[in-house]
C-alpha cells in the first residue's frame, strides 16, 4: 500500500514539472522613440564685402606718469602709501625727518629778533647823534660870530693878539666838533644799514628754513594711482632719487608699433578700432593722438599713440590690438560663435544633406565686429551651425 502511494506522488511531481516546461514567456514590449533633431541655428555660407585692415599690436600706457622724489636728504619716518593705492592731488605721501630744518628756522627767528632789537637801539643813537650835530652847529655859529668880532677889534687894535688867537682856536674847535658829530651820525647810519642787512638776511633764512621744513612732507603733485613704490619707511631719501611713481588713471593710450610700410595709413585725429583682450572681445573706437616722427631702425616700425575712452578697468601694461582700415574686399566671413576649438585646430559643424552635423577644419583670418574671416575650409552654399555649436557632436541630427 505504501509503495503505491509513493508511486502516485512521484508521478504527480513529474507531471507538474512537464507542465512548467511547456509554458512560454510573453516578451515585454519596449516602445522606442526616434531622437528629436537638435534645435540650433543653421546658416548658409555666402560671399560678401569685407573690410580689409592692417593690425598692429601695442601696450596700454598712462598718458601721464609722474616720478615723485625728495627735495632734501633725510630719513623717511612715514611712508604709508602702497602700490595700487589711489591718491589725490595735495595728499601727503611721505614724511621725512626735518628736525634740522626746524632748528634752522628757530635760529633764523632768533637772529631776526636780535637784529630788530639792535635796530631799535641804533635808531635811538641816530636821534642822539643828530641832536649832537645840531648842538655842534650852534657852537660853530657862535664861534664864527665871536671870531668875527675879535678879528674886527684886533684889526682896530682894540683887542689883544691873545684874545684873537683864542677866538680863532674856539672856532676851529667848533668846526672840528661839528665834523665829529656829523661823522658820528654817518657811523651810526652805516651800523643801521648793517643791522638792516642782518634783518633781511634773517628774513631770508626764515623763508628758506620754512621751505626746507616744508620739504619734510612730500605732497602728491597729481591725482592718480601709485604704480611703483621704490622706498620704505626707515630708508634715506636723497634729492632727485625717485621714491614712487604715480600714473594718471583718468586717461590711457595704446602705444602700437606700426610697420613703416603702413605709416601712410596713420593720421592724427583719425578713429581706429581697438580691442583690449583684458576687457573682453568687444571692440571700441580710439583716436590717433600722436605719431612718433622717427622709425625704430631695428624693427623698422614707428610708435602710434591712440587715445582710449575712459574705463576703470584699464591699466598700464595691458595688451591691445589696433585695427587700421585699408580697403574693401570680397570674402567669406561667419559669426565667431560658429567657431569650435579642438586643441590647436579651429573648425565649424557643417550640416549635410541628411541633416547630420559634421566637424570640418577651417583656416581663419582676421576678426572684426563679431565675425571671423574664413580663408579655407568653407565654400559658398555650405550650411553650418552658426551658434550653440558646443551642444553639437559629429552625427548630431539638426533637422
GIDA-V58565 format. One record per pair of residues at least 12 apart in sequence whose C-alpha atoms are under 6 Angstrom apart, sorted by the first residue. I is the first residue (numbers start at 1). J is the second residue. Records with the same first field share a line. If there is no record, write none. Layout:
I = J + J
This chain:
37 = 397 + 398 + 399
38 = 398
41 = 385 + 386
42 = 384 + 385 + 386
43 = 383 + 384 + 386
44 = 381 + 382 + 383
45 = 380 + 381 + 382
46 = 380
47 = 331 + 332
48 = 330 + 331
49 = 329 + 330
50 = 328 + 329 + 330
51 = 327 + 328
52 = 326 + 327 + 328
53 = 324 + 325 + 326
54 = 323 + 324
55 = 322 + 323
56 = 258 + 321 + 322
57 = 256 + 320 + 321
58 = 255 + 256 + 320
59 = 254 + 255 + 317 + 318 + 319 + 320
60 = 253 + 254 + 316 + 317 + 318
61 = 252 + 253 + 316
62 = 252
63 = 251 + 252 + 253
64 = 247 + 248
65 = 246 + 247
66 = 245 + 246
67 = 242 + 245
68 = 242 + 243 + 244
69 = 240 + 241 + 242 + 243
70 = 239
71 = 215 + 239
72 = 239
73 = 237 + 238
74 = 96 + 97 + 236 + 237
75 = 96 + 97 + 234 + 235 + 236 + 237
76 = 95 + 96 + 233 + 234 + 235
77 = 95 + 96 + 233 + 234
78 = 94 + 95 + 233
79 = 94 + 233
83 = 226 + 227 + 228
84 = 225 + 226 + 227
85 = 225 + 226
86 = 224 + 225
87 = 223 + 224 + 225
88 = 223
89 = 220 + 221 + 222 + 223
90 = 219 + 220
91 = 219 + 220
92 = 218 + 219
93 = 218 + 219
94 = 217 + 218
95 = 216 + 217
96 = 216
98 = 216
101 = 209 + 213
105 = 206 + 209
108 = 202 + 205 + 206
111 = 202
112 = 199 + 202
115 = 195 + 199
129 = 185
132 = 181
133 = 178 + 181 + 182
136 = 177 + 178
137 = 178
139 = 174
140 = 174 + 175
143 = 171
144 = 171
147 = 167 + 168
150 = 164
224 = 247 + 248 + 249
225 = 246 + 247
226 = 245 + 246
227 = 245 + 246
228 = 244 + 245
229 = 244
230 = 243 + 244
231 = 243
252 = 308
253 = 306 + 307 + 308
254 = 305 + 306
255 = 304 + 305
256 = 303 + 304
257 = 301 + 302 + 303
258 = 301 + 302
259 = 301
260 = 300 + 301
268 = 288 + 289
269 = 287 + 288
270 = 287 + 288
271 = 286 + 287
272 = 285 + 286 + 324
273 = 285 + 322 + 323
274 = 321 + 322
275 = 320 + 321
276 = 320
286 = 306 + 307 + 308
287 = 306 + 307
288 = 306
289 = 305 + 306 + 307
290 = 304 + 305
291 = 304
332 = 373 + 374
333 = 372 + 373 + 374
334 = 371 + 372
335 = 370 + 371
336 = 370 + 371 + 372
337 = 387
338 = 386 + 387
346 = 361 + 362
347 = 360 + 361 + 362
348 = 360
349 = 384 + 385
350 = 383 + 384
351 = 383 + 384
355 = 397 + 398 + 399
356 = 395 + 396 + 397
357 = 394 + 395 + 396
358 = 394
362 = 376 + 377
363 = 375 + 376
